Amino acid sequence: MSNRESKAAPSTSFNPDLDWSQVHETLRMLNLAVAQIASALTEGDESVAALGDAFTSMAGNAEVVMLAANELPGSASKETITEKCQEISDQMHKTIVAFQFYDKLTQRLNHVSNSLRALGNLVADREQLYNPFAWRGMQEKIKSKYTIEAERVMFEELLKGASIEQALERCKAIQAKAKKNDIELF
């Protein structure tokens, strides 16, 4: 029997054997979630990069038009051109601020992906699986990566036993307060 023939395919829910376990199935599902997040982030990064390039180009073109308009003699057309260039500039600024949403989304999805990966590694390690100190260490490591206050609070609420809905409500309250103050540190 060759080495290839002696090594059986891993046990799965489609082909269970004595080696099958819910831990293996959980790990497969965690890996699926991590892969889907990574794929979505890659596609999103490409799209946002293209949009960023387009907005940078449009902003440069608007500036060139504004400079050219400033060279024109005073007229209603010149005023219209400079006014519209200023409106374009203002809209570009608002759009750039809106792109900050994507940065936060990317940061959050990276946290989720890293957390799932850490969880998967812990669950896969038979020596650490039942070690409460290993779990606490993983949780502290995950928490230390959060840079957005609302995420830290959500994490703490869930670890204290709050429901998902309660944690989300607490998170929304913190985000509303931050929005009211117009500052969010992350």
C-alpha positions in Angstrom: 0.0 0.0 0.0 1.4 3.4 -1.0 1.6 6.3 1.4 -1.2 8.0 -0.5 -3.5 5.0 -0.2 -2.8 4.5 3.6 -3.8 8.1 4.4 -7.6 8.3 4.5 -9.6 11.4 3.7 -10.4 13.4 6.8 -13.7 12.6 8.4 -16.5 15.1 7.5 -20.2 15.4 8.1 -20.7 14.0 4.6 -18.4 11.0 5.3 -18.3 10.5 9.1 -16.1 7.9 10.7 -14.8 7.3 14.2 -12.6 10.5 13.9 -15.6 12.8 13.2 -16.2 15.5 15.7 -18.2 18.7 16.0 -14.9 20.4 16.8 -13.6 19.6 13.3 -16.8 20.7 11.7 -16.7 24.0 13.8 -13.2 24.6 12.6 -14.2 24.1 9.0 -17.1 26.6 9.4 -14.8 29.1 11.1 -12.3 28.8 8.3 -15.1 29.3 5.8 -16.1 32.6 7.6 -12.5 33.8 7.6 -12.0 33.0 3.9 -15.3 34.8 3.0 -14.3 37.9 5.0 -10.8 37.9 3.3 -12.4 37.6 -0.1 -14.9 40.4 0.6 -12.1 42.6 1.9 -9.9 42.0 -1.2 -12.8 42.8 -3.5 -13.7 45.9 -1.5 -10.2 47.2 -1.4 -9.9 47.0 -5.2 -13.2 48.8 -5.6 -12.4 51.5 -3.1 -8.9 52.0 -4.6 -10.5 52.5 -8.0 -13.0 55.0 -6.5 -10.2 56.8 -4.7 -8.2 57.1 -7.9 -11.2 58.5 -9.7 -12.0 61.0 -7.0 -8.3 62.1 -6.9 -8.4 62.6 -10.6 -11.7 64.5 -10.5 -10.4 66.8 -7.7 -7.3 67.5 -9.7 -9.4 68.3 -12.8 -11.7 70.6 -10.8 -8.6 72.4 -9.5 -7.3 72.9 -13.0 -10.6 74.2 -14.1 -10.7 76.6 -11.2 -7.2 77.9 -11.9 -8.1 78.4 -15.6 -11.4 80.2 -14.6 -9.4 82.5 -12.4 -7.4 83.6 -15.5 -10.7 84.6 -17.3 -11.9 88.2 -17.2 -14.8 88.8 -14.8 -18.1 87.6 -16.1 -21.2 85.6 -15.2 -19.7 82.5 -16.8 -16.5 82.9 -14.7 -18.7 83.1 -11.6 -20.7 80.1 -12.6 -17.5 78.1 -13.3 -15.8 79.0 -10.0 -19.0 78.4 -8.0 -19.5 75.0 -9.6 -15.8 74.1 -9.0 -16.2 75.0 -5.3 -19.4 72.9 -5.1 -17.4 70.0 -6.7 -14.6 70.5 -4.1 -17.1 70.5 -1.3 -18.8 67.4 -2.5 -15.4 65.7 -2.9 -14.6 66.6 0.7 -17.9 65.0 1.9 -17.2 61.9 -0.2 -13.7 61.5 1.3 -15.3 61.8 4.8 -17.8 59.1 3.7 -14.9 56.8 2.6 -13.9 56.8 6.3 -16.8 54.5 6.8 -15.1 51.9 4.6 -11.9 52.2 6.6 -13.8 51.5 9.8 -15.7 48.6 8.1 -12.4 47.1 6.9 -10.9 47.5 10.4 -13.9 45.8 12.0 -13.9 42.9 9.5 -10.2 42.4 10.0 -10.9 42.2 13.7 -13.6 39.6 13.1 -11.4 37.6 10.8 -8.5 37.6 13.3 -10.8 36.8 16.2 -12.2 33.8 14.3 -8.8 32.6 13.4 -7.6 32.9 17.0 -10.7 31.0 18.1 -10.1 28.3 15.6 -6.5 27.9 16.7 -7.6 27.6 20.3 -10.3 25.1 19.6 -8.0 23.0 17.4 -5.4 22.8 20.2 -6.6 19.9 22.4 -4.3 21.0 25.2 -5.7 24.5 25.3 -9.3 23.8 24.5 -10.3 23.2 28.1 -7.8 25.7 29.7 -9.7 28.8 31.0 -6.4 30.7 31.1 -5.8 30.1 27.4 -9.4 31.3 26.7 -8.9 34.4 28.8 -5.5 35.1 27.1 -7.2 34.8 23.7 -10.0 37.1 24.8 -7.5 39.7 26.1 -5.5 39.5 22.9 -8.6 40.1 20.8 -9.7 43.0 23.0 -6.3 44.6 22.8 -6.7 44.9 19.0 -9.8 47.0 19.2 -9.2 50.7 18.5 -12.8 51.8 18.4 -14.4 52.4 21.8 -17.8 51.0 20.8 -16.2 47.7 19.8 -14.3 47.4 23.1 -17.6 48.1 25.0 -19.5 45.6 22.8 -16.8 43.0 23.5 -16.9 43.6 27.3 -20.7 43.5 27.3 -20.8 40.2 25.5 -18.2 38.6 27.8 -20.3 39.8 30.8 -23.2 37.7 29.4 -25.2 40.4 27.6 -27.3 39.3 24.7 -26.3 40.4 21.2 -29.2 42.9 21.1 -28.1 44.4 24.4 -24.5 44.7 23.3 -25.6 46.3 20.0 -27.8 48.8 21.8 -24.9 49.8 24.1 -22.7 50.1 21.0 -25.2 52.3 19.3 -25.5 54.6 22.3 -21.7 55.1 22.4 -21.6 55.7 18.6 -24.5 58.3 19.0 -22.6 60.0 21.7 -19.4 60.1 19.6 -21.3 61.4 16.6 -22.9 64.1 18.8 -19.4 65.1 19.9 -18.3 64.8 16.3 -15.2 62.9 17.4 -14.4 59.2 17.3 -11.0 58.1 18.3 -9.7 55.0 16.6 
